[in-house]
Amino acid sequence: MPDFEELAVGLRRGASGRDDRERAAVELLIWHETFMRRRDFFEAAIGIRGDAYYVSWDRARRFAEHAAGVSSSQRTVLELAVWIASDPLGLSRLGYMHTYKAAEALAAALGQRLEGLIPEPGHSHPDFIPGTPETCGACAREAKDEGRR
């Protein structure tokens, strides 16, 4: 089994050509460290392709269900990483602002808050969507730039 740093580099390498979900799930596992340091997890859920490692998310899910010596919070973090990577709700199919609002709702449900709205690509505000420096990061930057002129 590789050491933690080698595994982290290898997993990032393996996820670099993948979608945002898989990269985010890998980063969560790296941040948490617990499973990255467990030989049984490595043997159960990590594969290798050339100089890159990858997580088999199905095997990681099964590991989470049956692993011994895992606290409830550790199991939850692993289950969350699997959930993110597998996208069972199809969140990756949502549009730009729907994705933001889903992330905002999830953050609120966890007692957290996302910082600032992200403007939609092309940055346009139809009449029914207000755009002000208080509600839109792009509007705030534009207002700041206008003030410099």
MOWO-V258140 format. One record per residue. SS is DSSP state (A for helix, B for strand, O for the rest). Layout:
ss
SS
SS
This chain:
ss
O
O
O
A
A
A
A
A
A
A
A
A
A
A
A
O
O
O
O
A
A
A
A
A
A
A
A
A
A
A
A
A
O
O
A
A
A
O
A
A
A
A
A
A
A
B
B
B
B
O
O
B
B
B
B
O
A
A
A
A
A
A
A
A
A
A
O
O
O
O
O
A
A
A
A
A
A
A
A
A
A
A
A
A
A
A
O
O
O
O
A
A
A
O
O
A
A
A
A
A
A
A
A
A
A
A
A
A
A
O
O
O
O
O
O
O
O
O
O
O
O
O
O
O
O
O
O
O
O
O
O
O
O
O
O
O
A
A
A
A
A
A
A
A
A
A
A
A
O
